[in-house]
């Protein structure tokens, strides 16, 4: 799945007491922002989390040393069975090239909260485009001063370094080649397989001495023309995963190689993108280093897409046999470990509630590892583990996950240290004019087609992330101070959006303001580099402050804001004043 509302064909309530977790996590993050949580507020937060207590798993910390596989289990360096309990924090695969939410919270606050919820791992999506980029957008440097001026690669270094502080492991996920749209295959015309392989070798080398990075998810959700073991090199994902896994293990033989499925089973039935792993039984991925392959399906409820099994008369009792057939058999038959790489829901419908109860029970009973989608609240399909303020826990979701995570415990936010550089990467100097790339097409390969006997892919929707809608630059009135500005949509969801404003001055400006129409905005949730006011049902006006107050001669300044609104404006025309 993906960010601000994209999805392939995918993306009860167990009311077990989440009192301590909800209250503790809220207190922790409010304290991090210099606020206090009264006992009355804490009690309210606890009471909303549900009531009954239950037997829950003990907290799991990051493993000591590297992981490997043994039959259907993942083992740590001591031979003890280890369960990966991950949460996805996306954004480094979007045009922002940075984890979303850093416009509101610090990296450390987000990691501390994920750890406090009971997770032991971060699944970190990225795009090959972002790995090569020189700048990120939408990071609030007042909240994240150690990330200032860092390239996306150095931001990734920072995430790995800070995750270690909180006892969190990291799984790197090649979510897509470019930052605009999910691709069927592991490559596109713009980002060929050679780039995919060289980037994986680079990352494996970069973190070769750092067991915080425990695994690599070779490609997110192969689907469409992708096949499993069909023998056509251009589309055979099983063969490509073998090449990719060997490339990684040739550099670091201790990494887990995580291989997703396709969307089509050997018998012709279809399922979620990446969710079909029935072909592994006859054609497994066999790598140069044994005991490192983990298979990773995705699974979602009916609110993401109404698959046929949701309308069956025996739903939800039909789910466990379906999961057994598609991927669970691998772990149950002791063939290979499984990491359910994505699952999540808004829990807004009875069907979703039944699905969540069923899949949590299935994971708990089988001991299968998992990665929840997502920490981010700006996933349009599932929402997040926190609300739109990026702070308040989603108590109902955490209650539903309690059989897997336990009750959690507050984790203090640490003071970040300077970002280490574990490789040679050029750190850009500001100002940088951020670009919002248009989504590159994901063409079919020019050689080879799937076997003619393969059934067509299911008629499943594939919502995409907003590629970044950019408003036309608008010049200020003629005068001694010349300035122009452009507006770019970075992400949007059901209740709001994030936009970047780039202000340029050929003469230099000691101050500036920008106004644009927005008739549906209801509140300004946050802003960085500027202060913003809302004229109800009319417009938004923002004025540069702090580090965003002045624009140097010939320079471009990038600032941003988060807005509560049912929809973002389309190509708004800006009015700029400068002095």
C-alpha positions as CSV (number, residue, x, y, z in Angstrom):
1,X,0.0,0.0,0.0
2,X,1.0,3.4,0.1
3,X,0.9,7.0,1.3
4,X,-1.6,9.7,1.0
5,X,-4.3,7.4,-0.3
6,X,-2.8,5.1,-2.9
7,X,-3.5,1.6,-3.0
8,X,-3.2,-1.4,-5.1
9,X,-6.0,-3.8,-4.8
10,X,-5.7,-3.7,-1.1
11,X,-4.8,-1.9,2.0
12,X,-13.6,-7.1,16.7
13,X,-12.3,-4.5,17.8
14,X,-10.7,-6.4,20.6
15,X,-11.6,-4.2,23.6
16,X,-8.6,-5.1,25.8
17,X,-7.3,-2.4,28.1
18,X,-5.1,0.1,26.4
19,X,-5.4,2.6,29.3
20,X,-1.7,2.7,30.2
21,X,-0.5,2.8,26.6
22,X,-2.9,5.6,25.5
23,X,-2.3,7.7,28.5
24,X,1.4,7.1,28.6
25,X,2.0,7.7,24.9
26,X,-0.1,10.9,24.9
27,X,1.8,12.1,28.0
28,X,5.1,11.3,26.5
29,X,4.5,13.2,23.3
30,X,2.9,16.2,25.0
31,X,5.8,16.3,27.3
32,X,8.1,16.3,24.3
33,X,6.4,19.4,23.1
34,X,6.7,21.2,26.4
35,X,3.1,20.5,27.5
36,X,1.8,18.7,30.5
37,X,-0.9,16.0,30.8
38,X,-3.2,16.5,33.9
39,X,-4.4,13.5,35.8
40,X,-7.9,14.1,34.6
41,X,-6.8,14.2,31.0
42,X,-4.8,11.0,31.5
43,X,-7.8,9.3,33.0
44,X,-10.0,10.3,30.1
45,X,-7.4,9.1,27.6
46,X,-7.2,5.8,29.5
47,X,-10.9,5.3,29.6
48,X,-11.4,5.8,25.9
49,X,-8.9,3.0,25.2
50,X,-11.3,0.2,26.4
51,X,-11.7,-1.8,29.5
52,X,-10.9,-5.5,30.0
53,X,-7.4,-6.7,30.5
54,X,-6.1,-9.8,28.8
55,X,-3.0,-11.9,28.6
56,X,-0.7,-10.2,26.1
57,X,2.8,-10.9,24.7
58,X,5.8,-9.5,26.5
59,X,7.6,-6.6,24.9
60,X,10.1,-7.5,22.2
61,X,13.3,-5.5,21.9
62,X,15.5,-5.3,18.8
63,X,17.5,-8.5,18.3
64,X,21.1,-8.7,19.4
65,X,23.0,-9.4,16.2
66,X,21.7,-10.5,12.9
67,X,18.7,-12.7,12.1
68,X,18.4,-15.9,10.0
69,X,15.7,-18.4,9.2
70,X,15.1,-21.9,10.3
71,X,12.2,-23.7,8.6
72,X,9.1,-21.6,9.2
73,X,10.7,-19.4,11.9
74,X,13.0,-16.4,12.1
75,X,15.8,-16.8,14.6
76,X,18.2,-14.4,16.4
77,X,21.9,-14.9,16.8
78,X,21.3,-17.1,19.8
79,X,18.9,-19.4,18.0
80,X,15.8,-18.0,19.7
81,X,12.7,-17.6,17.7
82,X,12.1,-13.9,16.9
83,X,8.9,-12.2,15.7
84,X,9.2,-9.0,13.7
85,X,6.6,-6.5,14.8
86,X,6.9,-3.6,12.4
87,X,5.0,-0.4,11.6
88,X,5.4,1.3,8.3
89,X,6.4,5.0,8.3
90,X,6.1,6.1,4.7
91,X,7.2,9.3,2.9
92,X,10.7,8.5,1.5
93,X,9.1,7.0,-1.6
94,X,7.0,10.2,-2.3
95,X,8.0,13.5,-3.8
96,X,8.9,14.7,-0.2
97,X,11.7,12.1,-0.1
98,X,11.4,12.2,3.7
99,X,9.2,10.4,6.3
100,X,5.8,12.2,6.4
101,X,4.8,14.1,9.5
102,X,8.2,15.7,10.1
103,X,6.4,18.9,9.4
104,X,4.6,18.4,12.7
105,X,6.8,16.1,14.9
106,X,10.4,15.3,15.4
107,X,11.9,12.1,14.1
108,X,12.7,11.1,17.7
109,X,9.2,11.7,18.9
110,X,7.8,9.5,16.1
111,X,10.2,6.7,16.8
112,X,9.7,6.9,20.5
113,X,5.9,6.6,20.1
114,X,6.2,3.7,17.7
115,X,8.4,1.9,20.2
116,X,6.0,2.8,23.0
117,X,3.1,1.1,21.2
118,X,5.0,-2.2,21.3
119,X,6.6,-2.4,17.8
120,X,10.2,-3.5,17.5
121,X,10.8,-2.6,13.8
122,X,10.2,0.2,11.3
123,X,9.4,-0.7,7.7
124,X,10.8,2.2,5.7
125,X,9.6,2.6,2.1
126,X,11.8,4.5,-0.3
127,X,12.0,5.1,-4.1
128,X,15.1,4.9,-6.2
129,X,14.4,8.4,-7.3
130,X,14.7,9.7,-3.8
131,X,18.0,7.9,-3.2
132,X,19.5,9.9,-6.0
133,X,17.8,13.2,-5.0
134,X,19.7,16.1,-3.5
135,X,17.0,17.5,-1.3
136,X,13.9,16.7,0.8
137,X,10.8,18.8,1.3
138,X,8.3,19.4,4.1
139,X,10.7,18.9,7.0
140,X,10.2,21.4,9.8
141,X,13.8,22.2,10.7
142,X,12.7,24.1,13.9
143,X,11.5,20.7,15.2
144,X,14.1,18.6,13.4
145,X,17.3,20.8,13.4
146,X,19.6,17.8,12.9
147,X,18.0,17.0,9.6
148,X,18.6,20.5,8.1
149,X,20.3,20.5,4.7
150,X,20.5,16.7,4.5
151,X,20.0,14.8,1.3
152,X,17.4,12.0,1.4
153,X,20.2,9.4,1.7
154,X,21.5,11.2,4.8
155,X,18.0,11.4,6.2
156,X,17.7,7.7,5.8
157,X,21.0,7.4,7.7
158,X,19.5,9.5,10.4
159,X,16.4,7.3,10.6
160,X,18.5,4.2,11.0
161,X,20.8,5.8,13.6
162,X,17.9,7.1,15.7
163,X,15.9,3.9,15.4
164,X,18.8,2.1,17.1
165,X,18.5,4.5,20.0
166,X,14.9,3.4,20.6
167,X,15.6,-0.4,20.2
168,X,13.9,-0.5,16.8
169,X,15.2,-2.4,13.8
170,X,14.7,-1.2,10.2
171,X,13.5,-3.0,7.1
172,X,14.3,-1.1,3.9
173,X,11.5,-1.3,1.4
174,X,12.0,-0.5,-2.3
175,X,8.4,0.7,-2.6
176,X,8.7,1.9,-6.2
177,X,11.3,3.1,-8.6
178,X,10.1,6.7,-9.1
179,X,8.3,8.9,-6.6
180,X,5.1,9.3,-8.6
181,X,3.3,5.9,-8.8
182,X,3.5,2.3,-7.9
183,X,5.0,0.1,-10.6
184,X,3.9,-3.4,-11.5
185,X,7.5,-4.5,-11.9
186,X,10.7,-3.8,-10.0
187,X,12.0,-1.5,-12.7
188,X,10.7,1.1,-15.2
189,X,12.1,2.6,-18.4
190,X,13.5,5.5,-16.3
191,X,14.9,3.2,-13.5
192,X,16.0,0.0,-15.1
193,X,16.9,-3.2,-13.3
194,X,20.6,-2.2,-13.3
195,X,19.6,0.8,-11.0
196,X,17.5,-1.5,-8.8
197,X,20.4,-3.9,-8.3
198,X,23.1,-1.2,-7.9
199,X,21.0,0.7,-5.3
200,X,20.4,-2.5,-3.3
201,X,24.2,-3.3,-3.4
202,X,24.9,0.3,-2.2
203,X,22.4,0.1,0.7
204,X,23.7,-3.3,1.7
205,X,27.2,-2.0,1.8
206,X,26.2,1.2,3.5
207,X,24.7,-0.6,6.5
208,X,26.8,-3.8,6.4
209,X,28.2,-3.2,9.8
210,X,25.0,-2.1,11.4
211,X,22.6,-4.9,12.4
212,X,19.9,-2.2,13.0
213,X,19.0,-2.8,9.3
214,X,17.8,-6.4,9.6
215,X,16.3,-6.9,6.1
216,X,15.5,-5.7,2.6
217,X,12.0,-5.8,1.0
218,X,13.1,-6.2,-2.6
219,X,10.1,-4.7,-4.3
220,X,6.6,-3.6,-3.1
221,X,3.6,-5.4,-4.5
222,X,4.5,-6.9,-7.8
223,X,1.4,-7.3,-9.9
224,X,-0.2,-7.0,-13.3
225,X,2.4,-8.4,-15.8
226,X,4.5,-9.7,-13.0
227,X,4.5,-13.5,-12.8
228,X,6.0,-16.2,-10.5
229,X,8.5,-18.5,-12.2
230,X,7.0,-18.2,-15.7
231,X,10.4,-18.1,-17.3
232,X,10.0,-14.8,-19.1
233,X,12.9,-12.7,-17.8
234,X,11.3,-9.3,-18.2
235,X,8.4,-10.1,-16.0
236,X,9.4,-13.2,-13.9
237,X,9.4,-11.8,-10.4
238,X,10.7,-15.1,-8.8
239,X,13.8,-15.0,-11.1
240,X,14.3,-11.3,-10.4
241,X,14.0,-11.7,-6.7
242,X,16.7,-14.4,-7.0
243,X,19.0,-11.9,-8.8
244,X,18.2,-9.1,-6.3
245,X,18.6,-11.3,-3.3
246,X,22.0,-12.6,-4.4
247,X,23.1,-9.0,-5.2
248,X,22.3,-8.0,-1.6
249,X,23.8,-11.2,0.0
250,X,26.9,-10.8,-2.1
251,X,27.6,-7.6,-0.1
252,X,26.1,-8.6,3.3
253,X,25.2,-12.3,3.7
254,X,23.5,-11.6,7.1
255,X,20.5,-9.6,5.8
256,X,17.0,-11.1,5.6
257,X,15.9,-11.0,2.0
258,X,12.1,-10.3,2.0
259,X,10.3,-11.4,-1.1
260,X,6.7,-10.4,-1.8
261,X,4.3,-12.4,-4.0
262,X,2.4,-11.4,-7.1
263,X,-1.4,-11.0,-7.4
264,X,-2.0,-14.3,-9.2
265,X,-1.9,-17.8,-7.9
266,X,-0.8,-20.8,-9.9
267,X,-4.4,-22.0,-10.2
268,X,-5.4,-18.7,-11.8
269,X,-7.1,-17.2,-8.8
270,X,-6.2,-13.6,-7.9
271,X,-5.7,-11.8,-4.6
272,X,-4.1,-8.6,-3.3
273,X,-1.0,-7.1,-5.0
274,X,2.0,-9.0,-3.6
275,X,-0.4,-11.4,-1.8
276,X,-0.1,-14.6,-3.9
277,X,2.7,-16.9,-2.8
278,X,1.2,-20.2,-3.8
279,X,4.0,-20.6,-6.4
280,X,6.7,-20.8,-3.8
281,X,5.9,-24.5,-3.1
282,X,7.0,-25.6,-6.5
283,X,9.4,-22.7,-7.3
284,X,11.0,-21.2,-4.2
285,X,13.5,-18.4,-4.2
286,X,16.9,-20.2,-3.7
287,X,19.7,-17.8,-2.9
288,X,23.5,-18.2,-2.7
289,X,23.3,-17.9,1.1
290,X,20.9,-20.3,2.8
291,X,18.5,-19.4,5.6
292,X,17.9,-15.8,4.7
293,X,14.6,-15.7,2.7
294,X,11.4,-14.5,4.2
295,X,8.2,-14.3,2.1
296,X,5.9,-11.3,2.6
297,X,2.3,-11.1,1.4
298,X,0.0,-8.1,1.9
299,X,-3.7,-8.4,3.0
300,X,-6.4,-5.8,3.5
301,X,-10.1,-5.6,4.4
302,X,-13.2,-4.8,2.2
303,X,-13.0,-1.1,2.7
304,X,-9.8,-1.1,0.6
305,X,-11.3,-3.3,-2.2
306,X,-14.3,-5.6,-2.1
307,X,-12.7,-8.9,-3.0
308,X,-15.2,-11.8,-3.6
309,X,-14.5,-13.5,-0.3
310,X,-15.9,-10.6,1.7
311,X,-19.4,-11.4,0.4
312,X,-19.2,-15.2,1.1
313,X,-22.0,-16.6,3.3
314,X,-19.3,-18.0,5.7
315,X,-17.4,-14.7,6.1
316,X,-15.2,-14.2,8.2
317,X,-14.7,-18.0,8.8
318,X,-13.5,-18.3,5.2
319,X,-10.5,-16.0,5.8
320,X,-8.1,-18.4,7.6
321,X,-8.4,-21.1,5.0
322,X,-7.8,-18.5,2.3
323,X,-4.7,-17.2,4.1
324,X,-3.4,-20.8,4.5
325,X,-3.7,-21.3,0.8
326,X,-2.2,-18.0,-0.3
327,X,0.8,-17.7,2.1
328,X,0.2,-19.2,5.6
329,X,1.1,-22.7,4.4
330,X,4.7,-21.6,4.1
331,X,5.0,-21.1,7.9
332,X,2.6,-23.8,8.9
333,X,4.4,-26.4,6.8
334,X,7.8,-25.2,8.1
335,X,8.9,-24.3,4.5
336,X,9.9,-20.7,5.2
337,X,9.1,-17.8,7.5
338,X,6.3,-15.3,6.6
339,X,6.2,-11.6,7.3
340,X,2.8,-10.2,6.6
341,X,4.2,-7.0,5.1
342,X,1.1,-4.9,5.1
343,X,-2.3,-5.0,6.8
344,X,-4.4,-2.2,8.3
345,X,-7.8,-0.6,8.4
346,X,-9.7,2.5,9.5
347,X,-12.0,0.1,11.4
348,X,-15.0,2.1,10.2
349,X,-17.2,-0.8,9.1
350,X,-18.4,-4.0,10.7
351,X,-16.8,-6.0,7.9
352,X,-13.4,-4.4,8.6
353,X,-13.8,-5.1,12.3
354,X,-14.4,-8.8,11.6
355,X,-11.4,-8.9,9.3
356,X,-9.1,-7.2,11.8
357,X,-10.2,-9.6,14.6
358,X,-9.6,-12.6,12.3
359,X,-6.2,-11.5,11.0
360,X,-4.9,-10.6,14.5
361,X,-6.0,-14.0,15.8
362,X,-4.4,-15.7,12.8
363,X,-1.1,-13.9,13.4
364,X,-1.2,-14.6,17.1
365,X,-1.9,-18.3,16.7
366,X,0.7,-18.9,14.0
367,X,3.5,-16.6,15.4
368,X,3.9,-15.0,11.9
369,X,5.8,-11.7,11.8
370,X,3.9,-8.6,10.6
371,X,4.2,-5.0,9.5
372,X,1.2,-2.7,10.1
373,X,0.3,-0.1,7.6
374,X,0.8,2.5,8.8
375,X,2.0,4.8,11.5
376,X,1.1,7.7,9.2
377,X,-2.4,9.2,9.5
378,X,-2.3,10.4,5.9
379,X,-2.9,6.9,4.4
380,X,-6.2,7.5,2.6
381,X,-7.0,3.8,2.7
382,X,-6.3,2.8,6.3
383,X,-5.5,6.0,8.3
384,X,-2.7,5.6,10.8
385,X,-1.8,4.6,14.3
386,X,-2.0,8.3,15.3
387,X,-4.6,10.9,14.5
388,X,-4.0,13.8,12.1
389,X,-2.0,15.7,14.7
390,X,0.6,13.0,14.5
391,X,0.5,12.7,18.3
392,X,-2.8,11.3,19.6
393,X,-2.8,7.5,19.5
394,X,-5.7,5.7,17.7
395,X,-6.8,3.8,20.8
396,X,-9.2,1.5,19.0
397,X,-6.6,0.3,16.5
398,X,-4.0,-0.3,19.3
399,X,-6.6,-2.1,21.3
400,X,-7.3,-4.4,18.3
401,X,-3.6,-5.0,18.0
402,X,-3.0,-5.7,21.7
403,X,-2.9,-9.5,21.3
404,X,0.1,-9.0,19.1
405,X,1.8,-6.0,20.7
406,X,1.0,-6.2,24.3
407,X,0.1,-3.1,26.4
408,X,3.2,-1.1,25.4
409,X,5.0,1.3,27.7
410,X,6.0,5.0,27.5
411,X,9.4,5.6,26.0
412,X,11.1,8.9,26.7
413,X,12.2,11.0,23.7
414,X,16.0,11.3,23.5
415,X,18.0,14.3,22.4
416,X,19.2,13.6,18.9
417,X,22.9,13.5,18.2
418,X,24.5,14.8,15.0
419,X,23.6,12.6,12.0
420,X,26.4,10.2,11.2
421,X,27.4,9.7,7.6
422,X,28.1,6.0,6.8
423,X,28.9,6.6,3.2
424,X,30.0,9.3,0.7
425,X,27.0,11.5,-0.1
426,X,27.0,15.1,-1.1
427,X,25.2,17.3,1.4
428,X,23.4,20.1,-0.5
429,X,23.6,23.7,0.5
430,X,20.5,25.8,0.8
431,X,18.6,27.4,-0.7
432,X,17.4,24.5,-2.9
433,X,14.4,24.8,-5.1
434,X,12.5,21.7,-4.5
435,X,10.9,20.0,-7.4
436,X,7.8,17.9,-7.5
437,X,8.4,15.3,-10.2
438,X,5.5,14.2,-12.4
439,X,4.8,10.6,-12.0
440,X,6.8,8.6,-14.5
441,X,5.0,6.0,-16.5
442,X,5.5,2.4,-15.6
443,X,5.7,0.8,-19.1
444,X,5.5,-2.9,-19.8
445,X,8.9,-4.4,-20.5
446,X,9.8,-4.4,-24.2
447,X,10.8,-8.0,-24.2
448,X,8.6,-10.9,-23.2
449,X,5.0,-11.3,-22.1
450,X,3.3,-13.4,-19.5
451,X,2.3,-16.9,-20.5
452,X,-0.8,-16.8,-22.7
453,X,-2.5,-19.1,-20.3
454,X,-2.3,-16.6,-17.5
455,X,-5.7,-15.1,-16.5
456,X,-6.1,-11.3,-16.7
457,X,-5.4,-9.4,-13.5
458,X,-8.4,-8.7,-11.2
459,X,-10.4,-5.6,-11.8
460,X,-9.0,-4.1,-8.7
461,X,-8.5,-0.3,-8.3
462,X,-5.0,1.1,-7.7
463,X,-5.4,4.4,-6.0
464,X,-2.2,6.4,-6.3
465,X,-0.5,9.0,-4.1
466,X,-0.9,12.6,-5.0
467,X,2.0,13.3,-7.3
468,X,2.2,16.9,-6.2
469,X,-0.2,19.4,-7.8
470,X,1.6,22.6,-8.4
471,X,0.0,26.0,-8.7
472,X,1.3,28.5,-11.2
473,X,4.0,30.9,-10.0
474,X,2.6,34.4,-9.4
475,X,4.7,37.5,-9.4
476,X,4.3,40.3,-6.9
477,X,3.4,43.8,-7.9
478,X,6.1,45.8,-9.6
479,X,8.3,47.7,-7.3
480,X,11.8,47.8,-5.7
481,X,11.3,44.3,-4.2
482,X,10.5,41.6,-6.8
483,X,9.2,38.2,-5.6
484,X,7.2,35.3,-6.9
485,X,5.8,32.1,-5.4
486,X,4.5,28.7,-6.3
487,X,2.3,26.2,-4.4
488,X,2.7,22.4,-4.5
489,X,0.5,19.8,-3.0
490,X,2.7,17.2,-1.2
491,X,0.0,14.9,0.2
492,X,-3.7,14.7,1.0
493,X,-6.1,12.5,2.8
494,X,-9.8,12.6,3.8
495,X,-9.4,15.3,6.4
496,X,-6.6,17.5,5.2
497,X,-3.5,18.1,3.1
498,X,0.1,19.3,3.2
499,X,1.4,21.8,0.7
500,X,4.8,23.5,0.1
501,X,5.1,27.1,-0.8
502,X,8.3,28.2,-2.6
503,X,9.1,31.9,-2.6
504,X,11.7,33.3,-5.0
505,X,13.1,36.9,-5.1
506,X,15.5,38.3,-7.7
507,X,16.2,41.3,-5.5
508,X,16.1,39.8,-2.1
509,X,13.2,40.4,0.4
510,X,13.3,41.0,4.1
511,X,9.6,39.9,4.4
512,X,6.9,38.4,2.3
513,X,3.3,37.2,2.4
514,X,1.3,34.9,0.1
515,X,-2.5,34.5,-0.2
516,X,-4.4,31.9,-2.2
517,X,-8.1,30.9,-2.4
518,X,-9.3,27.9,-0.3
519,X,-13.0,27.8,0.2
520,X,-13.0,24.4,2.0
521,X,-10.3,24.8,4.6
522,X,-11.5,24.7,8.2
523,X,-8.3,25.2,10.1
524,X,-4.5,25.6,9.8
525,X,-3.1,22.6,11.7
526,X,0.6,23.4,11.5
527,X,3.0,25.6,9.5
528,X,6.8,25.8,9.3
529,X,8.8,28.8,8.1
530,X,5.7,30.9,8.1
531,X,2.6,31.8,10.1
532,X,-0.8,31.3,8.4
533,X,-4.3,32.6,9.0
534,X,-7.6,31.4,7.5
535,X,-10.4,33.6,6.2
536,X,-13.4,31.2,6.5
537,X,-14.7,29.9,3.2
538,X,-12.4,32.3,1.3
539,X,-8.6,32.1,1.5
540,X,-5.4,31.4,3.4
541,X,-2.7,34.0,3.9
542,X,0.8,33.0,5.1
543,X,3.7,35.3,6.1
544,X,7.3,34.3,6.5
545,X,8.6,34.0,10.1
546,X,11.7,32.8,11.8
547,X,14.1,31.0,9.4
548,X,11.5,31.6,6.6
549,X,11.2,35.4,7.1
550,X,13.7,36.6,4.6
551,X,14.6,35.5,1.1
552,X,18.1,36.2,-0.2
553,X,18.9,37.8,-3.6
554,X,18.2,35.3,-6.3
555,X,17.3,32.6,-3.8
556,X,14.3,30.3,-3.4
557,X,12.9,29.6,0.0
558,X,10.7,26.5,0.6
559,X,8.2,26.5,3.5
560,X,5.0,24.6,4.2
561,X,1.8,24.0,6.1
562,X,-0.8,21.4,7.0
563,X,-4.4,22.3,6.5
564,X,-7.6,20.6,7.8
565,X,-10.0,20.4,4.8
566,X,-12.1,17.8,3.0
567,X,-10.1,18.4,-0.1
568,X,-7.1,20.4,-1.3
569,X,-7.5,23.3,-3.8
570,X,-6.5,22.6,-7.4
571,X,-3.8,24.9,-8.9
572,X,-4.6,27.9,-6.7
573,X,-3.5,31.3,-8.0
574,X,-1.2,33.0,-5.5
575,X,-1.0,36.7,-4.6
576,X,2.4,37.7,-3.3
577,X,3.6,40.8,-1.5
578,X,7.2,41.5,-0.5
579,X,9.2,44.1,1.1
